[in-house]
C-alpha cells in the first residue's frame, strides 16, 4: 500500500470516528425503567414520568424539536427536571427556557436546582422565570398529589447543597427533613435531587425513589467498566447511570443531555429517562 493510500485510510478513519462521535452527542435516546412498590396507590399504577437532566444549554434541533417530539410521543403524566438545566459558564437564561416553553403544555413540570443554577448567583431570577411558565420549582418542599380522593403520593425536591453553608451530607439531610416534614410515613415518597452521590442520605431518609443527574453518565462509558469520571464522584463513579437500590430505596440516575467542562461524550448517548410506577401486592 502506498504512503498516499495509508494517509487516505487514516483520514477516513478519523473522519468516520468524528462523525460517529458527533452523531452520538447530538441525538437523544430514550431509556425506560419500572419502579415497583406496594406503597404505590392503585390509581398511580402505570403512572409515567419523564426525567430530563443536565441540559447545560445544549441544543437538539431548532427549539429542541428532537427532545420535544420524543417527550410528546411518550405522553407522560409528569416531567421532572433534575438540575443543571443551564450552564454557569455560558449562562443564557432566555435560551435555556426555550425547552420549558415547548414542554409546559405536555405535562406538569417539577424542577430542582443543580450546582450550575447556584453558581450563576441568579437563583431568584431563574426560579421566578420558571414559575411564570407554570413550572413547580421544589425548594426543600414537597407536594401531595392526589389523582383520586384517598389516593396520593408525595413529590418533593431539594436545592443543590452548593446553596448551603453546611457540608453536603448535612445540607442534604436537613433539606430532606424540611421537605417531607408534613408527609405521612406510609405515603409513597418521590424526591428530585441533583446529586446521586448522596444516595446514602436519601436511603436513610426512607425515600422510596429519588431522581438524580449530575454525573453525565460518567462522560466516557467503557464496556465492562461503566462511566469513567463524573463530578462529585471522581474516577469510576458508582452512580453514573441506571437504577440503584439500597434497602427499600431506589435511585434513578439520568445520564443527562448536555456537557459542561468536558465538551464531548463517548459511548454515552444523551438520554431522556422514562420511569413507570407499578403497583405490587
MIKE-880390 format. One record per residue (C-alpha): x, y, z; residue in one letter. Coordinates in pm, whole numbers, plus 50000, padded with zeros to 5 digits. Each point is the difference from the previous one (the first is absolute). Last residue first. Example, Ala and Ser with C-alpha at 12.3 -4.5 7.8 and 13.67 -1.06 7.14 Angstrom:
2
<atom c1="51367" c2="49894" c3="50714" aa="S"/>
<atom c1="49863" c2="49656" c3="50066" aa="A"/>
***
This chain:
281
<atom c1="45074" c2="49344" c3="54605" aa="X"/>
<atom c1="50199" c2="50203" c3="49750" aa="X"/>
<atom c1="49909" c2="50336" c3="49843" aa="X"/>
<atom c1="50215" c2="50108" c3="49710" aa="X"/>
<atom c1="50144" c2="50348" c3="49947" aa="X"/>
<atom c1="50132" c2="50058" c3="49648" aa="X"/>
<atom c1="50328" c2="50186" c3="49960" aa="X"/>
<atom c1="50106" c2="50154" c3="49669" aa="X"/>
<atom c1="50352" c2="50141" c3="49976" aa="X"/>
<atom c1="50099" c2="50231" c3="49714" aa="X"/>
<atom c1="50355" c2="49934" c3="49895" aa="X"/>
<atom c1="50320" c2="50142" c3="49857" aa="X"/>
<atom c1="50203" c2="49711" c3="49853" aa="X"/>
<atom c1="50298" c2="49876" c3="50199" aa="X"/>
<atom c1="50236" c2="49793" c3="49787" aa="X"/>
<atom c1="50226" c2="50310" c3="50013" aa="X"/>
<atom c1="49880" c2="50342" c3="50114" aa="X"/>
<atom c1="50145" c2="50341" c3="49908" aa="X"/>
<atom c1="50054" c2="50347" c3="50147" aa="X"/>
<atom c1="50160" c2="49908" c3="50334" aa="X"/>
<atom c1="49933" c2="50309" c3="50213" aa="X"/>
<atom c1="49625" c2="49992" c3="49931" aa="X"/>
<atom c1="49819" c2="49744" c3="49791" aa="X"/>
<atom c1="49637" c2="49950" c3="49903" aa="X"/>
<atom c1="49712" c2="49754" c3="50009" aa="X"/>
<atom c1="50000" c2="49816" c3="50329" aa="X"/>
<atom c1="50137" c2="49659" c3="50096" aa="X"/>
<atom c1="49697" c2="49973" c3="50227" aa="X"/>
<atom c1="50037" c2="49829" c3="50336" aa="X"/>
<atom c1="49697" c2="49832" c3="50158" aa="X"/>
<atom c1="50057" c2="49915" c3="50368" aa="X"/>
<atom c1="49784" c2="49747" c3="50185" aa="X"/>
<atom c1="49937" c2="49967" c3="50373" aa="X"/>
<atom c1="49883" c2="49682" c3="50176" aa="X"/>
<atom c1="50346" c2="49902" c3="50123" aa="X"/>
<atom c1="50229" c2="50156" c3="49742" aa="X"/>
<atom c1="49913" c2="49968" c3="49634" aa="X"/>
<atom c1="50148" c2="50147" c3="49683" aa="X"/>
<atom c1="49832" c2="50079" c3="49669" aa="X"/>
<atom c1="50201" c2="50110" c3="49696" aa="X"/>
<atom c1="50292" c2="50234" c3="49946" aa="X"/>
<atom c1="50300" c2="50159" c3="50171" aa="X"/>
<atom c1="49972" c2="49876" c3="50358" aa="X"/>
<atom c1="50316" c2="49813" c3="50096" aa="X"/>
<atom c1="50234" c2="50242" c3="49826" aa="X"/>
<atom c1="50316" c2="49857" c3="49840" aa="X"/>
<atom c1="50217" c2="50308" c3="50063" aa="X"/>
<atom c1="49858" c2="50299" c3="50186" aa="X"/>
<atom c1="49672" c2="49978" c3="50189" aa="X"/>
<atom c1="49879" c2="50360" c3="50035" aa="X"/>
<atom c1="50044" c2="50077" c3="49632" aa="X"/>
<atom c1="50033" c2="49687" c3="49784" aa="X"/>
<atom c1="50272" c2="49779" c3="49861" aa="X"/>
<atom c1="50028" c2="49673" c3="49807" aa="X"/>
<atom c1="49645" c2="49868" c3="49983" aa="X"/>
<atom c1="49947" c2="49629" c3="49956" aa="X"/>
<atom c1="50289" c2="49754" c3="50022" aa="X"/>
<atom c1="49900" c2="49687" c3="49811" aa="X"/>
<atom c1="49963" c2="50196" c3="49676" aa="X"/>
<atom c1="50127" c2="50357" c3="50053" aa="X"/>
<atom c1="49783" c2="50307" c3="50047" aa="X"/>
<atom c1="50161" c2="50342" c3="49961" aa="X"/>
<atom c1="49816" c2="50287" c3="50172" aa="X"/>
<atom c1="49925" c2="49798" c3="50318" aa="X"/>
<atom c1="49635" c2="50003" c3="49900" aa="X"/>
<atom c1="49994" c2="50378" c3="50030" aa="X"/>
<atom c1="50033" c2="49960" c3="50382" aa="X"/>
<atom c1="49774" c2="50294" c3="50095" aa="X"/>
<atom c1="49667" c2="49814" c3="49965" aa="X"/>
<atom c1="49763" c2="49890" c3="50275" aa="X"/>
<atom c1="49648" c2="49859" c3="50052" aa="X"/>
<atom c1="49936" c2="49847" c3="50342" aa="X"/>
<atom c1="49760" c2="49713" c3="50072" aa="X"/>
<atom c1="49847" c2="49876" c3="50325" aa="X"/>
<atom c1="50167" c2="50254" c3="50226" aa="X"/>
<atom c1="50073" c2="49835" c3="50332" aa="X"/>
<atom c1="50206" c2="50294" c3="50135" aa="X"/>
<atom c1="50297" c2="49764" c3="50035" aa="X"/>
<atom c1="49954" c2="49901" c3="49637" aa="X"/>
<atom c1="50017" c2="50362" c3="49883" aa="X"/>
<atom c1="50301" c2="50070" c3="50225" aa="X"/>
<atom c1="50191" c2="49697" c3="49872" aa="X"/>
<atom c1="49912" c2="50098" c3="49643" aa="X"/>
<atom c1="50193" c2="50326" c3="50032" aa="X"/>
<atom c1="50227" c2="49915" c3="49705" aa="X"/>
<atom c1="49695" c2="50026" c3="49774" aa="X"/>
<atom c1="49992" c2="50382" c3="50017" aa="X"/>
<atom c1="49722" c2="50203" c3="49841" aa="X"/>
<atom c1="49717" c2="49916" c3="50236" aa="X"/>
<atom c1="49639" c2="49929" c3="49904" aa="X"/>
<atom c1="49833" c2="49783" c3="50262" aa="X"/>
<atom c1="49697" c2="49770" c3="49975" aa="X"/>
<atom c1="49831" c2="49877" c3="50316" aa="X"/>
<atom c1="49724" c2="49736" c3="50015" aa="X"/>
<atom c1="49793" c2="50086" c3="50311" aa="X"/>
<atom c1="50033" c2="49777" c3="50309" aa="X"/>
<atom c1="50227" c2="50241" c3="50186" aa="X"/>
<atom c1="49750" c2="50285" c3="49974" aa="X"/>
<atom c1="50133" c2="50319" c3="49835" aa="X"/>
<atom c1="50015" c2="50316" c3="50212" aa="X"/>
<atom c1="50378" c2="50006" c3="50054" aa="X"/>
<atom c1="50072" c2="49882" c3="49644" aa="X"/>
<atom c1="50183" c2="50303" c3="49859" aa="X"/>
<atom c1="50156" c2="50115" c3="50328" aa="X"/>
<atom c1="50144" c2="49658" c3="50079" aa="X"/>
<atom c1="50125" c2="49968" c3="49644" aa="X"/>
<atom c1="50174" c2="50339" c3="50021" aa="X"/>
<atom c1="50160" c2="49921" c3="50337" aa="X"/>
<atom c1="50138" c2="49668" c3="49879" aa="X"/>
<atom c1="50126" c2="50153" c3="49675" aa="X"/>
<atom c1="50174" c2="50289" c3="50176" aa="X"/>
<atom c1="50157" c2="49762" c3="50252" aa="X"/>
<atom c1="50143" c2="49779" c3="49726" aa="X"/>
<atom c1="50121" c2="50295" c3="49793" aa="X"/>
<atom c1="50175" c2="50181" c3="50285" aa="X"/>
<atom c1="49799" c2="50301" c3="50111" aa="X"/>
<atom c1="50014" c2="50352" c3="49854" aa="X"/>
<atom c1="49720" c2="49905" c3="49760" aa="X"/>
<atom c1="49939" c2="50086" c3="49634" aa="X"/>
<atom c1="50265" c2="49749" c3="49891" aa="X"/>
<atom c1="49770" c2="49741" c3="50158" aa="X"/>
<atom c1="49777" c2="50008" c3="49690" aa="X"/>
<atom c1="49650" c2="50099" c3="50102" aa="X"/>
<atom c1="49761" c2="49724" c3="50097" aa="X"/>
<atom c1="49695" c2="49844" c3="49838" aa="X"/>
<atom c1="49686" c2="49822" c3="50107" aa="X"/>
<atom c1="49723" c2="49807" c3="49828" aa="X"/>
<atom c1="49766" c2="49833" c3="50250" aa="X"/>
<atom c1="49749" c2="49736" c3="49891" aa="X"/>
<atom c1="49623" c2="49995" c3="50041" aa="X"/>
<atom c1="49689" c2="49782" c3="49977" aa="X"/>
<atom c1="49740" c2="50090" c3="50264" aa="X"/>
<atom c1="49794" c2="50201" c3="49754" aa="X"/>
<atom c1="50122" c2="49935" c3="49643" aa="X"/>
<atom c1="50303" c2="50135" c3="49811" aa="X"/>
<atom c1="50148" c2="50157" c3="50313" aa="X"/>
<atom c1="50347" c2="50154" c3="49992" aa="X"/>
<atom c1="50146" c2="50106" c3="50335" aa="X"/>
<atom c1="50264" c2="50262" c3="49931" aa="X"/>
<atom c1="50343" c2="50006" c3="50162" aa="X"/>
<atom c1="50244" c2="50269" c3="50111" aa="X"/>
<atom c1="50372" c2="50072" c3="50016" aa="X"/>
<atom c1="49973" c2="50226" c3="49694" aa="X"/>
<atom c1="49773" c2="49824" c3="49752" aa="X"/>
<atom c1="49946" c2="50220" c3="49695" aa="X"/>
<atom c1="49658" c2="49918" c3="49857" aa="X"/>
<atom c1="50015" c2="50127" c3="49643" aa="X"/>
<atom c1="49707" c2="50212" c3="49885" aa="X"/>
<atom c1="50198" c2="50214" c3="49757" aa="X"/>
<atom c1="50007" c2="50290" c3="50248" aa="X"/>
<atom c1="50138" c2="49755" c3="50257" aa="X"/>
<atom c1="50297" c2="49926" c3="49774" aa="X"/>
<atom c1="50084" c2="50369" c3="49962" aa="X"/>
<atom c1="49976" c2="50051" c3="50377" aa="X"/>
<atom c1="50223" c2="49702" c3="50077" aa="X"/>
<atom c1="50268" c2="50127" c3="49762" aa="X"/>
<atom c1="49976" c2="50358" c3="50129" aa="X"/>
<atom c1="50023" c2="49888" c3="50362" aa="X"/>
<atom c1="50292" c2="49770" c3="49923" aa="X"/>
<atom c1="50219" c2="50261" c3="49832" aa="X"/>
<atom c1="50329" c2="49926" c3="50178" aa="X"/>
<atom c1="50091" c2="49812" c3="49679" aa="X"/>
<atom c1="50171" c2="49733" c3="50212" aa="X"/>
<atom c1="49669" c2="49896" c3="50158" aa="X"/>
<atom c1="49847" c2="49917" c3="49662" aa="X"/>
<atom c1="50320" c2="49812" c3="49912" aa="X"/>
<atom c1="49991" c2="49795" c3="50321" aa="X"/>
<atom c1="49660" c2="49859" c3="49915" aa="X"/>
<atom c1="49657" c2="50140" c3="50071" aa="X"/>
<atom c1="49677" c2="49806" c3="50022" aa="X"/>
<atom c1="49709" c2="49996" c3="49757" aa="X"/>
<atom c1="49654" c2="49848" c3="49970" aa="X"/>
<atom c1="49811" c2="50036" c3="49671" aa="X"/>
<atom c1="49631" c2="49915" c3="49959" aa="X"/>
<atom c1="49943" c2="49835" c3="49660" aa="X"/>
<atom c1="50018" c2="50084" c3="49628" aa="X"/>
<atom c1="49895" c2="50367" c3="50024" aa="X"/>
<atom c1="50324" c2="50122" c3="50160" aa="X"/>
<atom c1="50222" c2="49801" c3="49764" aa="X"/>
<atom c1="50073" c2="50255" c3="49726" aa="X"/>
<atom c1="50039" c2="50291" c3="50241" aa="X"/>
<atom c1="50222" c2="49787" c3="50220" aa="X"/>
<atom c1="50222" c2="49920" c3="49700" aa="X"/>
<atom c1="50034" c2="50370" c3="49916" aa="X"/>
<atom c1="50084" c2="50091" c3="50361" aa="X"/>
<atom c1="50369" c2="49927" c3="49958" aa="X"/>
<atom c1="50037" c2="50260" c3="49725" aa="X"/>
<atom c1="49845" c2="50272" c3="50216" aa="X"/>
<atom c1="50214" c2="49895" c3="50295" aa="X"/>
<atom c1="50331" c2="50036" c3="49817" aa="X"/>
<atom c1="50289" c2="49905" c3="50227" aa="X"/>
<atom c1="50307" c2="49878" c3="49816" aa="X"/>
<atom c1="50222" c2="49882" c3="50288" aa="X"/>
<atom c1="49703" c2="49975" c3="50239" aa="X"/>
<atom c1="49834" c2="49740" c3="49779" aa="X"/>
<atom c1="49621" c2="49980" c3="50003" aa="X"/>
<atom c1="49774" c2="49701" c3="50058" aa="X"/>
<atom c1="50253" c2="49896" c3="50259" aa="X"/>
<atom c1="49724" c2="49844" c3="50210" aa="X"/>
<atom c1="49764" c2="49704" c3="50023" aa="X"/>
<atom c1="49716" c2="50086" c3="49765" aa="X"/>
<atom c1="49704" c2="49770" c3="50065" aa="X"/>
<atom c1="49712" c2="49982" c3="49751" aa="X"/>
<atom c1="49666" c2="49856" c3="50111" aa="X"/>
<atom c1="49710" c2="49795" c3="49858" aa="X"/>
<atom c1="50211" c2="49901" c3="49700" aa="X"/>
<atom c1="49879" c2="49989" c3="49638" aa="X"/>
<atom c1="50306" c2="49809" c3="49866" aa="X"/>
<atom c1="49948" c2="50138" c3="49648" aa="X"/>
<atom c1="49997" c2="50354" c3="50139" aa="X"/>
<atom c1="50332" c2="49939" c3="50176" aa="X"/>
<atom c1="50162" c2="49878" c3="49678" aa="X"/>
<atom c1="49867" c2="50295" c3="49803" aa="X"/>
<atom c1="50128" c2="50250" c3="50256" aa="X"/>
<atom c1="50349" c2="49847" c3="50018" aa="X"/>
<atom c1="50049" c2="49999" c3="49621" aa="X"/>
<atom c1="49837" c2="50342" c3="49960" aa="X"/>
<atom c1="50237" c2="50170" c3="50241" aa="X"/>
<atom c1="49883" c2="50340" c3="49873" aa="X"/>
<atom c1="50187" c2="49926" c3="49676" aa="X"/>
<atom c1="50180" c2="49671" c3="50039" aa="X"/>
<atom c1="50151" c2="49857" c3="50316" aa="X"/>
<atom c1="50176" c2="50289" c3="50170" aa="X"/>
<atom c1="50223" c2="49982" c3="50307" aa="X"/>
<atom c1="49963" c2="50276" c3="50259" aa="X"/>
<atom c1="50132" c2="49776" c3="50279" aa="X"/>
<atom c1="49709" c2="49756" c3="49950" aa="X"/>
<atom c1="50091" c2="49821" c3="50321" aa="X"/>
<atom c1="49681" c2="49804" c3="50060" aa="X"/>
<atom c1="49668" c2="49904" c3="49847" aa="X"/>
<atom c1="49783" c2="49738" c3="50170" aa="X"/>
<atom c1="49671" c2="49890" c3="49847" aa="X"/>
<atom c1="49751" c2="49843" c3="50241" aa="X"/>
<atom c1="49721" c2="49754" c3="49920" aa="X"/>
<atom c1="49741" c2="49879" c3="50253" aa="X"/>
<atom c1="49947" c2="49631" c3="49910" aa="X"/>
<atom c1="49844" c2="49932" c3="50344" aa="X"/>
<atom c1="49935" c2="50339" c3="50157" aa="X"/>
<atom c1="49627" c2="49936" c3="50056" aa="X"/>
<atom c1="50082" c2="49680" c3="50190" aa="X"/>
<atom c1="50212" c2="50192" c3="50250" aa="X"/>
<atom c1="50377" c2="49935" c3="49997" aa="X"/>
<atom c1="50105" c2="49865" c3="50341" aa="X"/>
<atom c1="50014" c2="49642" c3="49868" aa="X"/>
<atom c1="50297" c2="50110" c3="49792" aa="X"/>
<atom c1="50136" c2="49959" c3="49647" aa="X"/>
<atom c1="50208" c2="50253" c3="49808" aa="X"/>
<atom c1="50013" c2="49924" c3="49627" aa="X"/>
<atom c1="50274" c2="50131" c3="49773" aa="X"/>
<atom c1="50020" c2="50136" c3="49647" aa="X"/>
<atom c1="50292" c2="50166" c3="49821" aa="X"/>
<atom c1="49932" c2="50230" c3="49704" aa="X"/>
<atom c1="50285" c2="50111" c3="49775" aa="X"/>
<atom c1="50087" c2="50348" c3="49880" aa="X"/>
<atom c1="50218" c2="50092" c3="49705" aa="X"/>
<atom c1="50269" c2="50271" c3="50006" aa="X"/>
<atom c1="50280" c2="49835" c3="50198" aa="X"/>
<atom c1="49978" c2="49661" c3="49827" aa="X"/>
<atom c1="49978" c2="50163" c3="49658" aa="X"/>
<atom c1="50313" c2="50207" c3="50064" aa="X"/>
<atom c1="50189" c2="49700" c3="50138" aa="X"/>
<atom c1="49902" c2="49794" c3="49694" aa="X"/>
<atom c1="50102" c2="50280" c3="49761" aa="X"/>
<atom c1="50336" c2="50046" c3="50171" aa="X"/>
<atom c1="50063" c2="49626" c3="49991" aa="X"/>
<atom c1="49918" c2="49990" c3="49629" aa="X"/>
<atom c1="50228" c2="50295" c3="49924" aa="X"/>
<atom c1="50287" c2="49859" c3="50202" aa="X"/>
<atom c1="49961" c2="49665" c3="49823" aa="X"/>
<atom c1="49996" c2="50171" c3="49658" aa="X"/>
<atom c1="50301" c2="50213" c3="50091" aa="X"/>
<atom c1="50197" c2="49690" c3="50095" aa="X"/>
<atom c1="49887" c2="49816" c3="49687" aa="X"/>
<atom c1="50103" c2="50291" c3="49775" aa="X"/>
<atom c1="50334" c2="50024" c3="50177" aa="X"/>
<atom c1="50063" c2="49632" c3="49932" aa="X"/>
<atom c1="49895" c2="50038" c3="49635" aa="X"/>
<atom c1="50248" c2="50286" c3="49951" aa="X"/>
<atom c1="50277" c2="49798" c3="50161" aa="X"/>
<atom c1="49934" c2="49725" c3="49747" aa="X"/>
<atom c1="49863" c2="49662" c3="50098" aa="X"/>
***
